[in-house]
Amino acid sequence: MAEQILDDRTLSRYADAIVAAGVALKRRDLLALVGQHAHRELLVALAEAAYRRGARHVDAEIEDPLVQAARFRYGGKSAIGERAPWEVSRARALMREDAALVYVAGEGDPGAFDGIPPKLLAQDHAVVRTRLSWFRKASLEGRVRWSIVGWPTEPWAKQVYPELEPLEAQRRLARDLVWFCRVSDEDGEGISGWVEHIKTLAARTRTLNRLKLTHLELRGPGTELDVELPPGTRWMGGNERAQGRSTSPNMPTEEVFTSPAPAGTNGTFRCSRPLNFRGRTIEGIAGEFQRGRLVALEAAQKDDQELLTAFLDTDRNARRLGEVALVDRSSRIGQTGRTYSNTLLDENAAAHIAFGAGFPHTREPGAPRVNQSALHLDVMIGTDDFEVTGVGARDRRVPLIAGGDWQI
């Protein structure tokens, strides 16, 4: 029997926070969990937490990266894009029943897709993405309660803490996750620490919305981006409304974000952290935008560049920005000084941009549309000396982040 990573009390508190704050679970609700074999300790704790809150039923879908990779290695071309027909019917049933979804992040087999041609992975993703585009659209529009959370698998923990023995690395990463979600012993009772943190993020979005900015200037090492914000742009951060309830789609979260004008980004960027994508760690990402479109993209390794290029080229608007998110260096995640090689954490450690789909709720009624895409891919560009300036009416300039710190 595997040794326990978190003690019972801390694990229960973490799981309670996810079902209460993450997806706002209530009595008689259905809960669907999606994770891997390596997430079992948390999946069981989430089921227990949900039933304690009166859940009607908890369902766990276990994804196995090695089984998925076998389809590419041995299934032939006919297997590309194939999925069991009940996957779509399951998604429709989840929506029909107003079920809540919790996705657990943390790679159990990070090398599962090594050696598979990037174009095959991109083609497969494109087919599946199109088939379930309606579900993603519903999620972005607040018609699905969902949350992404983390759990320290052994490979992931060893990547973050290579100096520690495997079990100790997992326990250390687990303590990090609890700390980032404001449910440690230092954060008060229950989810009080998380609630206060969400209030802080919400207050910052209100300040940004009052400024009515028309442009952002993002400056950092290798990054010089000018980003247009159309009239009616709204900033979001902290909790969101889904099915009439207040939810936290990302636990943890440190960002405030909005969606820029699809044709309004110009300049260059260089990523400050690697991207974890399909079990691969991609270093050295950089690129250039002209009139909103990504016209140049590079990565340290040629096959990584090919994978990203193939992925973005499967969707007509994936080379345009769907999100700009601001995070300063007060982020608990950023303060550790570690790269977590996981988008859930790394995007909340530093400012970032995202290719592809924008968020409809970042627009007031009647405002210009956000970028329309079935993709959404975050890359981190923030650093300790990152500078963000907002530009408002009559070219009024407002420092937002200077020297890595919020100025508002």
ZAMARGU-4260 file (C-alpha; in steps of 0.2 Angstrom, whole numbers, plus 5000, padded with zeros to 4 digits):
<rodrens>
0) 5000/5000/5000 | 5007/5017/4995 | 5012/5029/5009 | 5001/5043/5012 | 5006/5060/5006
5) 4996/5072/5016 | 4990/5069/5034 | 4971/5065/5036 | 4967/5082/5043 | 4976/5092/5030
10) 4970/5081/5016 | 4952/5083/5021 | 4953/5102/5023 | 4961/5103/5005 | 4947/5092/4998
15) 4933/5102/5008 | 4940/5118/5001 | 4939/5111/4983 | 4921/5105/4984 | 4915/5120/4994
20) 4925/5135/4986 | 4930/5127/4969 | 4913/5121/4963 | 4901/5127/4976 | 4894/5109/4979
25) 4877/5108/4988 | 4866/5095/4994 | 4859/5083/4980 | 4872/5089/4968 | 4882/5077/4956
30) 4901/5078/4956 | 4912/5071/4942 | 4930/5069/4945 | 4943/5068/4931 | 4961/5062/4936
35) 4974/5049/4934 | 4979/5033/4944 | 4992/5044/4953 | 4979/5055/4960 | 4970/5042/4969
40) 4973/5049/4987 | 4965/5066/4982 | 4951/5058/4972 | 4945/5048/4987 | 4946/5063/4998
45) 4936/5073/4986 | 4923/5059/4985 | 4922/5059/5004 | 4921/5078/5006 | 4907/5078/4993
50) 4897/5065/5002 | 4899/5074/5018 | 4891/5089/5010 | 4876/5079/5004 | 4881/5075/4986
55) 4869/5063/4977 | 4883/5054/4968 | 4902/5055/4964 | 4909/5048/4948 | 4928/5047/4945
60) 4934/5046/4927 | 4952/5039/4927 | 4963/5044/4912 | 4979/5034/4908 | 4992/5043/4898
65) 5000/5026/4893 | 4983/5019/4886 | 4981/5036/4877 | 4998/5035/4869 | 4995/5017/4864
70) 4982/5023/4852 | 4995/5034/4843 | 5009/5020/4843 | 4999/5006/4837 | 4981/5012/4832
75) 4986/5018/4814 | 4979/5033/4806 | 4961/5028/4808 | 4963/5030/4827 | 4968/5048/4826
80) 4953/5058/4833 | 4943/5043/4838 | 4934/5043/4855 | 4921/5032/4862 | 4904/5038/4858
85) 4899/5038/4876 | 4912/5052/4880 | 4900/5065/4871 | 4884/5058/4878 | 4893/5059/4896
90) 4897/5077/4893 | 4879/5081/4888 | 4872/5071/4903 | 4884/5081/4915 | 4877/5097/4908
95) 4859/5091/4908 | 4861/5087/4927 | 4870/5103/4931 | 4884/5092/4938 | 4900/5100/4945
100) 4917/5094/4938 | 4934/5094/4946 | 4949/5091/4935 | 4965/5085/4944 | 4982/5091/4937
105) 4999/5083/4939 | 5007/5071/4926 | 5008/5053/4932 | 5018/5048/4916 | 5026/5063/4909
110) 5035/5054/4895 | 5020/5044/4889 | 5019/5054/4872 | 5038/5054/4869 | 5043/5050/4851
115) 5025/5052/4844 | 5026/5064/4829 | 5019/5082/4834 | 5008/5083/4819 | 4998/5067/4825
120) 4996/5074/4842 | 4990/5091/4835 | 4978/5082/4822 | 4970/5072/4836 | 4968/5087/4848
125) 4960/5096/4834 | 4947/5083/4830 | 4942/5080/4848 | 4942/5099/4851 | 4929/5102/4837
130) 4918/5087/4843 | 4917/5095/4861 | 4918/5113/4856 | 4900/5116/4863 | 4905/5110/4880
135) 4920/5121/4881 | 4909/5136/4875 | 4897/5132/4889 | 4911/5131/4902 | 4917/5148/4897
140) 4900/5155/4897 | 4897/5150/4915 | 4885/5136/4911 | 4896/5123/4919 | 4903/5123/4937
145) 4921/5117/4936 | 4938/5118/4944 | 4956/5113/4941 | 4966/5108/4956 | 4983/5100/4958
150) 4990/5084/4966 | 5009/5080/4968 | 5013/5064/4957 | 5030/5057/4960 | 5037/5062/4943
155) 5030/5080/4945 | 5036/5082/4962 | 5054/5075/4958 | 5054/5088/4944 | 5050/5102/4956
160) 5061/5096/4970 | 5075/5085/4962 | 5086/5087/4978 | 5073/5077/4988 | 5069/5059/4989
165) 5053/5055/4980 | 5041/5053/4994 | 5048/5069/5003 | 5047/5078/4986 | 5028/5074/4985
170) 5025/5079/5003 | 5034/5095/5000 | 5024/5099/4984 | 5008/5094/4993 | 5012/5107/5007
175) 5015/5120/4993 | 4998/5117/4985 | 4989/5118/5002 | 4998/5134/5006 | 4994/5142/4988
180) 4976/5138/4991 | 4976/5147/5008 | 4970/5132/5018 | 4986/5129/5028 | 4986/5131/5047
185) 4992/5149/5045 | 4977/5154/5035 | 4964/5153/5049 | 4949/5141/5050 | 4941/5132/5035
190) 4942/5142/5019 | 4943/5159/5027 | 4960/5163/5020 | 4954/5158/5003 | 4939/5169/5004
195) 4950/5184/5010 | 4962/5181/4995 | 4947/5181/4983 | 4941/5197/4990 | 4958/5205/4987
200) 4958/5199/4969 | 4940/5205/4966 | 4944/5223/4973 | 4959/5224/4961 | 4947/5220/4946
205) 4935/5234/4951 | 4950/5246/4951 | 4955/5241/4934 | 4938/5242/4927 | 4936/5260/4934
210) 4951/5265/4924 | 4943/5260/4907 | 4960/5256/4899 | 4961/5256/4880 | 4979/5249/4879
215) 4992/5239/4889 | 5011/5241/4887 | 5020/5225/4894 | 5038/5226/4896 | 5051/5214/4902
220) 5067/5204/4896 | 5063/5200/4878 | 5045/5206/4879 | 5039/5222/4872 | 5020/5220/4868
225) 5007/5233/4865 | 4989/5226/4868 | 4973/5234/4863 | 4958/5233/4874 | 4942/5237/4865
230) 4927/5248/4873 | 4917/5237/4885 | 4932/5227/4891 | 4930/5220/4909 | 4943/5213/4920
235) 4940/5197/4930 | 4949/5189/4944 | 4945/5178/4959 | 4929/5169/4958 | 4917/5168/4944
240) 4898/5165/4942 | 4893/5148/4935 | 4875/5141/4936 | 4871/5155/4948 | 4885/5151/4961
245) 4901/5158/4965 | 4915/5146/4960 | 4934/5146/4958 | 4939/5138/4941 | 4957/5138/4946
250) 4964/5133/4964 | 4975/5141/4967 | 4973/5158/4958 | 4983/5174/4959 | 4978/5182/4942
255) 4967/5196/4936 | 4964/5194/4918 | 4955/5201/4902 | 4953/5197/4884 | 4961/5209/4872
260) 4955/5214/4854 | 4959/5200/4843 | 4968/5211/4830 | 4976/5223/4842 | 4992/5215/4848
265) 5009/5220/4842 | 5027/5217/4847 | 5038/5203/4854 | 5038/5192/4869 | 5049/5179/4877
270) 5043/5166/4890 | 5050/5167/4907 | 5045/5150/4912 | 5044/5133/4903 | 5028/5127/4896
275) 5022/5110/4901 | 5012/5103/4886 | 5006/5086/4883 | 5018/5079/4895 | 5033/5088/4888
280) 5043/5103/4896 | 5045/5116/4882 | 5059/5129/4885 | 5064/5145/4876 | 5047/5150/4869
285) 5047/5167/4860 | 5038/5175/4846 | 5031/5191/4838 | 5014/5198/4834 | 5009/5209/4820
290) 4991/5216/4820 | 4986/5203/4832 | 4993/5188/4824 | 5007/5178/4829 | 5019/5178/4814
295) 5035/5171/4822 | 5037/5157/4835 | 5052/5148/4842 | 5057/5136/4855 | 5074/5129/4861
300) 5071/5112/4853 | 5066/5110/4835 | 5053/5096/4839 | 5045/5107/4852 | 5043/5121/4840
305) 5036/5110/4827 | 5023/5103/4840 | 5018/5121/4846 | 5017/5127/4827 | 5006/5111/4822
310) 4995/5114/4837 | 4992/5132/4834 | 4989/5129/4815 | 4975/5117/4818 | 4963/5132/4822
315) 4960/5148/4812 | 4962/5160/4826 | 4974/5151/4838 | 4988/5163/4833 | 4979/5177/4841
320) 4978/5182/4859 | 4963/5177/4870 | 4969/5182/4887 | 4981/5194/4896 | 4983/5190/4914
325) 4993/5201/4927 | 5001/5193/4942 | 5014/5202/4953 | 5028/5195/4963 | 5018/5195/4979
330) 5010/5179/4972 | 5014/5165/4985 | 5018/5154/4970 | 5031/5166/4963 | 5038/5169/4980
335) 5045/5151/4981 | 5057/5155/4966 | 5053/5138/4959 | 5047/5133/4942 | 5033/5121/4944
340) 5032/5114/4926 | 5013/5114/4927 | 5002/5128/4919 | 4990/5128/4934 | 5004/5134/4946
345) 5016/5143/4934 | 5002/5154/4926 | 4998/5160/4944 | 5017/5164/4947 | 5019/5176/4934
350) 5010/5187/4921 | 5005/5178/4906 | 4997/5178/4889 | 4986/5165/4881 | 4984/5160/4863
355) 4967/5156/4856 | 4950/5157/4865 | 4945/5173/4874 | 4933/5174/4888 | 4915/5180/4884
360) 4912/5187/4902 | 4926/5199/4900 | 4915/5210/4889 | 4900/5221/4893 | 4884/5217/4883
365) 4886/5224/4865 | 4905/5226/4866 | 4916/5219/4852 | 4918/5200/4853 | 4933/5191/4861
370) 4944/5180/4850 | 4934/5165/4844 | 4944/5149/4845 | 4943/5131/4851 | 4961/5132/4858
375) 4967/5141/4874 | 4986/5139/4878 | 4994/5150/4892 | 5013/5155/4891 | 5021/5164/4905
380) 5031/5181/4902 | 5031/5189/4919 | 5048/5192/4929 | 5053/5201/4945 | 5056/5217/4935
385) 5041/5216/4924 | 5032/5232/4920 | 5014/5235/4914 | 5007/5252/4910 | 4989/5255/4906
390) 4984/5268/4894 | 4967/5277/4895 | 4957/5290/4887 | 4967/5305/4880 | 4983/5294/4882
395) 4982/5295/4901 | 4996/5283/4907 | 4994/5273/4923 | 5007/5262/4930 | 4999/5245/4935
400) 5015/5234/4939 | 5032/5242/4941 | 5047/5233/4947 | 5037/5217/4948 | 5024/5225/4961
405) 5006/5231/4959 | 5005/5250/4959 | 4986/5250/4961
</rodrens>
